[in-house]
């Protein structure tokens, strides 16, 4: 079974059937050498299990170790030995080799460096990668604790010393910290340091072995993300825009800071219940919004857009909100989650209402004016003896109406 055979082979040729071809040459060369020298035969090789095997397609590493059995007068009679499946060991060796290669590559690109610090002497043995990270001259293999302190950013030095004192007092074995260094030339870099400390029988630190990783780019990305999120939060509060996530299973609605501001909730409010969220809807809009939502869920719509009024929690002010959200569903069409944004559109709604009022007022006035003109035309026609007289009197009366309208508009 180890060699991929479901049925035991009956010949040496058959027994070699599933061995990797690249390994067969090496196996035969090792066996030939053992025959010449009279020594033992030890070799490692791979076996690829066939489709009929329970481990079909899997490659396993096998180690064989045997002695040659000779017949008088010295002819080879056979082999006597053992075979072992060493796949787990080979995989571990491969992983270790890959990890060593990765560490070497990282060191060459100035991202990782190792060190060993002797507490009693204050001297520190360092790798080339460490020297590169800290901006030390090429070829530097040793430095001191005192020299290390001079490179630490002044704002981080006291914090690092406090951490070291606390770790030593509690005999902490594994240590982790992040700090800034100032390289020669003034460049500031962020370092992530991980180390293991050994102590003597009296509890005093003796040796610290660890690695430094240059995490400057990560820290800069984190700072940029923090600044961008802060800017977005401020923009959301100013623009009265907020995002939310509603979970149908728990009934919890998670809010962004902008959404909490929009609804007039206390600063720092991150989540409320769905019942509390409904309580902020204007009573006259509640049934309509609920019906719209229920219809969307029944039809398993992915997107839902709604406009409604809310009553702010802090001052009772009524505001118009436009909500745009996406709905996700589980098995059987069961709604799972709603993710969306709410936008304060009160100013726009007021502008639309004012525009509608002006159009309505204009329509009313135009109709009144046309009605007046119709009456003037009718009265002028009844009192005129000719078409010329009709046109002359009509023109005068319309002009008088226009002058009156102008006076009313000015006043």
C-alpha positions in Angstrom: 0.0 0.0 0.0 2.9 2.4 0.8 4.1 2.1 -2.8 0.7 2.6 -4.4 -0.1 -1.1 -4.9 -3.5 -2.4 -3.9 -2.4 -6.0 -4.9 1.2 -6.9 -3.9 3.5 -6.9 -6.9 5.1 -10.1 -8.0 8.3 -8.7 -9.5 10.9 -6.0 -8.9 9.8 -4.3 -12.1 6.2 -4.2 -11.0 7.2 -2.9 -7.6 8.9 0.1 -9.2 5.8 1.0 -11.3 4.6 4.1 -9.3 8.0 5.5 -8.2 8.8 8.9 -9.7 10.9 8.5 -12.8 13.3 11.2 -11.8 14.0 9.3 -8.6 14.5 5.9 -10.3 17.8 7.0 -11.8 19.1 8.2 -8.4 17.9 5.0 -6.7 19.7 2.8 -9.3 22.9 4.8 -9.0 22.9 4.4 -5.2 22.3 0.7 -5.4 25.1 0.3 -7.9 27.4 2.1 -5.6 26.4 -0.1 -2.7 27.2 -3.2 -4.8 30.6 -1.9 -5.6 31.6 -0.8 -2.1 29.7 -3.4 -0.1 28.0 -0.8 2.0 24.4 -0.3 2.9 21.8 1.1 0.5 19.8 4.1 1.7 17.8 6.4 -0.5 14.7 8.6 -0.5 12.2 8.7 -3.4 8.7 9.7 -4.3 5.7 7.5 -5.0 2.6 8.8 -7.0 -0.4 6.8 -6.1 -2.6 5.6 -9.0 -6.3 6.3 -9.4 -7.2 2.9 -8.0 -5.4 3.7 -4.7 -7.3 5.2 -1.7 -4.7 8.1 -1.8 -5.1 8.6 -5.6 -3.0 11.3 -7.1 -1.1 12.1 -3.9 2.7 12.1 -3.8 4.3 10.4 -0.8 8.0 10.4 0.2 9.5 7.0 1.1 12.8 6.2 2.7 14.4 2.8 2.2 17.4 1.6 4.3 18.8 -1.9 3.6 21.8 -4.1 3.6 23.0 -6.3 0.8 22.8 -10.0 1.4 25.6 -11.9 -0.5 25.9 -15.5 -1.4 29.2 -17.4 -1.6 31.5 -16.6 -3.2 30.4 -13.0 -2.8 27.6 -12.8 -5.3 24.6 -10.6 -4.5 21.7 -12.6 -3.0 19.2 -9.9 -2.1 18.3 -7.0 0.0 17.3 -6.9 3.7 15.9 -3.7 5.1 13.0 -1.4 6.0 11.0 1.3 4.3 9.4 4.3 6.0 6.9 6.9 4.9 8.7 10.2 5.6 6.2 12.5 3.8 5.4 14.6 7.0 9.2 15.1 7.6 9.9 16.1 4.0 7.0 18.6 4.1 8.3 20.1 7.3 11.8 20.3 5.8 10.4 22.0 2.7 8.3 24.5 4.8 11.4 25.3 6.8 13.5 25.8 3.7 10.9 28.0 2.2 10.7 30.0 5.5 14.5 30.4 5.5 14.4 31.6 1.9 11.6 34.1 2.7 13.5 35.4 5.7 16.7 35.8 3.6 14.8 37.7 0.9 13.1 39.9 3.4 16.4 40.7 5.0 17.9 41.6 1.6 15.0 44.0 0.9 15.6 45.8 4.3 12.3 44.6 5.8 13.5 42.2 8.4 16.6 42.0 10.6 17.5 39.8 13.6 19.5 40.7 16.8 20.8 39.0 19.9 21.4 41.3 22.9 23.5 40.4 25.9 22.1 42.3 28.9 25.3 42.1 31.1 27.7 43.6 28.5 25.1 45.8 26.7 26.3 44.5 23.3 24.1 43.5 20.5 24.9 41.1 17.6 22.9 42.1 14.5 22.2 40.7 11.0 22.9 42.6 7.8 19.1 43.2 7.5 19.0 44.8 10.9 21.9 47.1 10.0 20.1 48.1 6.8 16.8 48.8 8.5 18.5 51.0 11.1 20.7 52.8 8.6 24.0 51.4 10.0 27.1 51.1 7.8 27.2 48.1 5.6 29.1 45.2 7.3 28.1 46.3 10.8 27.6 43.1 12.8 27.6 44.6 16.3 26.2 47.6 18.1 25.3 48.6 21.7 22.2 49.3 23.7 23.5 52.9 24.2 23.8 53.4 20.4 20.3 51.9 19.9 18.9 54.5 22.4 20.3 57.3 20.3 18.3 56.2 17.3 14.9 56.0 19.1 12.5 58.8 18.4 12.3 61.1 21.5 8.5 60.7 21.7 8.9 56.9 22.0 11.9 56.5 24.2 10.3 56.8 27.6 7.4 54.5 26.6 9.9 51.8 25.4 11.9 52.0 28.6 8.7 51.7 30.7 7.7 48.6 28.7 11.1 47.0 29.2 11.0 47.6 33.0 7.5 46.1 33.3 8.5 43.1 31.2 11.6 42.5 33.3 9.7 42.9 36.6 7.1 40.4 35.5 9.7 38.1 33.8 7.7 38.3 30.6 9.3 35.9 28.1 7.9 37.1 24.8 8.0 40.8 24.0 6.4 42.9 21.3 6.4 46.7 20.7 6.3 49.3 17.9 8.4 52.4 17.9 10.0 55.0 15.6 13.7 55.4 14.8 15.5 58.3 13.3 18.0 57.1 10.7 21.2 58.9 9.8 20.0 61.8 7.6 16.8 62.4 9.6 14.5 59.8 8.0 11.9 58.5 10.4 11.0 54.8 10.1 8.5 52.6 12.1 9.9 49.4 13.6 7.9 46.4 14.8 10.1 44.4 17.3 9.4 40.9 18.5 11.8 39.2 21.0 12.2 36.4 23.5 14.0 37.1 26.8 15.8 34.4 28.9 16.2 34.9 32.7 18.6 33.4 35.2 17.6 31.6 38.4 17.3 34.9 40.2 14.9 36.3 37.7 17.3 38.7 36.1 17.2 39.1 32.3 20.3 37.6 30.6 19.7 37.6 26.9 17.2 39.0 24.4 16.9 37.4 20.9 14.5 38.8 18.4 13.7 40.4 15.1 12.9 43.9 13.8 10.5 44.5 11.0 10.3 47.8 9.1 6.5 48.5 9.1 6.8 52.1 7.9 4.6 51.6 4.8 2.0 49.8 6.8 1.9 52.6 9.4 1.6 55.2 6.8 -1.2 53.4 5.2 -3.0 53.1 8.5 -2.5 56.8 9.2 -3.8 57.7 5.7 -6.8 55.4 6.3 -7.5 56.9 9.7 -7.3 60.4 8.2 -9.6 59.5 5.3 -12.1 58.0 7.7 -12.0 61.1 9.8 -12.5 63.3 6.8 -15.4 61.0 5.6 -17.0 61.2 9.1 -16.7 65.0 9.1 -18.1 65.2 5.6 -21.0 63.0 6.6 -21.9 65.1 9.5 -21.7 68.3 7.5 -23.5 66.9 4.5 -26.0 65.1 6.7 -25.2 61.7 5.1 -25.0 58.5 7.1 -24.7 54.8 6.5 -26.4 51.9 8.3 -26.7 48.1 8.4 -29.8 46.3 9.7 -29.7 42.7 10.7 -33.1 40.9 10.3 -32.0 38.1 12.7 -30.9 40.2 15.6 -33.1 43.2 15.0 -30.0 45.4 15.5 -29.3 48.5 13.3 -25.7 49.6 13.2 -25.1 53.3 12.5 -22.2 55.4 11.2 -21.4 58.6 13.1 -23.0 60.5 10.3 -26.2 58.5 10.6 -26.4 59.1 14.3 -26.0 62.9 13.7 -28.7 62.8 11.0 -31.2 61.3 13.5 -30.1 63.6 16.3 -28.9 60.6 18.4 -26.2 61.1 21.2 -22.6 61.3 19.9 -21.0 57.9 20.0 -24.2 55.9 19.3 -23.2 52.9 17.2 -26.3 50.8 17.2 -30.0 50.9 18.1 -32.8 48.4 17.8 -35.1 48.2 14.8 -38.0 49.2 17.1 -36.1 52.4 18.2 -35.3 53.2 14.6 -39.0 53.0 13.6 -39.9 55.3 16.5 -38.0 58.1 14.8 -40.2 57.9 11.6 -42.9 60.6 11.3 -46.2 59.0 12.3 -47.8 60.0 9.0 -45.1 58.2 7.0 -44.7 55.1 9.1 -47.4 52.9 7.5 -46.3 53.9 4.0 -42.7 53.1 4.6 -43.5 49.8 6.2 -45.8 48.8 3.3 -43.0 49.8 0.8 -40.5 47.7 2.7 -42.8 44.7 3.1 -43.6 44.7 -0.7 -39.9 44.8 -1.5 -39.2 41.8 0.7 -42.2 39.9 -0.6 -40.9 40.4 -4.2 -37.3 39.8 -3.1 -36.0 43.1 -4.5 -32.3 43.8 -4.2 -32.7 47.5 -4.0 -35.1 49.8 -2.0 -35.4 53.5 -2.3 -37.7 55.5 -0.1 -38.3 59.1 1.1 -39.8 59.9 4.5 -39.8 62.3 7.3 -38.1 61.7 10.6 -38.5 63.4 14.0 -35.0 64.1 15.4 -34.3 62.7 18.8 -32.5 65.8 20.2 -34.8 68.6 19.3 -38.0 67.1 17.7 -37.2 68.8 14.4 -38.8 67.2 11.3 -36.4 66.4 8.5 -36.9 64.7 5.2 -34.6 61.7 4.5 -34.0 59.8 1.3 -32.9 56.2 2.0 -31.2 54.0 -0.6 -30.4 50.4 0.5 -29.4 46.9 -0.8 -31.1 43.8 0.7 -29.4 40.4 0.9 -31.4 37.1 1.2 -30.7 33.6 2.5 -32.1 30.2 1.7 -35.8 30.2 0.8 -35.7 34.0 0.2 -35.4 34.8 3.9 -34.1 38.4 4.3 -30.8 38.6 6.1 -29.4 42.1 6.0 -30.0 45.6 4.7 -27.0 47.9 3.9 -27.7 51.4 2.9 -27.3 55.2 3.3 -29.6 57.9 4.4 -29.4 61.5 3.0 -31.0 64.6 4.5 -33.0 66.0 1.6 -35.0 68.6 3.6 -33.7 71.6 1.8 -34.4 70.0 -1.5 -37.9 69.0 -0.4 -38.6 72.6 0.8 -37.3 73.9 -2.5 -39.6 71.5 -4.4 -42.5 72.5 -2.3 -41.8 76.2 -2.8 -41.5 75.6 -6.5 -44.8 73.8 -6.6 -46.4 76.7 -4.7 -45.1 79.3 -7.2 -46.3 77.3 -10.1 -49.7 76.9 -8.6 -49.8 80.6 -7.8 -48.7 81.5 -11.3 -51.3 79.2 -12.8 -54.0 80.8 -10.7 -53.0 84.3 -11.7 -52.7 83.5 -15.4 -56.2 82.0 -15.3 -57.6 85.1 -13.6 -55.9 87.4 -16.2 -57.3 85.4 -19.1 -60.8 85.5 -17.5 -60.5 89.3 -17.2 -59.4 89.6 -20.8 -62.3 87.5 -21.9 -64.7 89.9 -20.1 -63.0 93.0 -21.5 -63.3 91.6 -25.0 -67.0 90.8 -24.6 -67.8 94.2 -23.1 -65.8 96.0 -25.8 -67.5 94.2 -28.6 -71.0 95.1 -27.2 -70.2 98.8 -27.1 -68.4 99.2 -30.4 -70.1 100.2 -33.7 -67.2 99.1 -36.0 -64.2 96.8 -36.1 -61.8 99.7 -36.0 -63.4 101.2 -33.0 -63.4 97.7 -31.3 -59.7 97.1 -31.9 -58.8 100.6 -30.7 -60.8 100.4 -27.5 -59.7 96.8 -26.8 -56.0 97.7 -27.2 -56.4 100.6 -24.7 -58.2 98.5 -22.1 -55.6 95.6 -22.4 -52.8 98.2 -22.0 -54.6 99.6 -18.9 -54.8 96.0 -17.5 -51.1 95.6 -18.1 -50.2 98.9 -16.4 -52.3 97.8 -13.4 -50.5 94.5 -13.2 -47.2 96.2 -13.3 -48.1 98.5 -10.4 -49.3 95.6 -8.4 -46.1 93.6 -9.1 -43.9 96.6 -8.1 -45.8 97.1 -4.8 
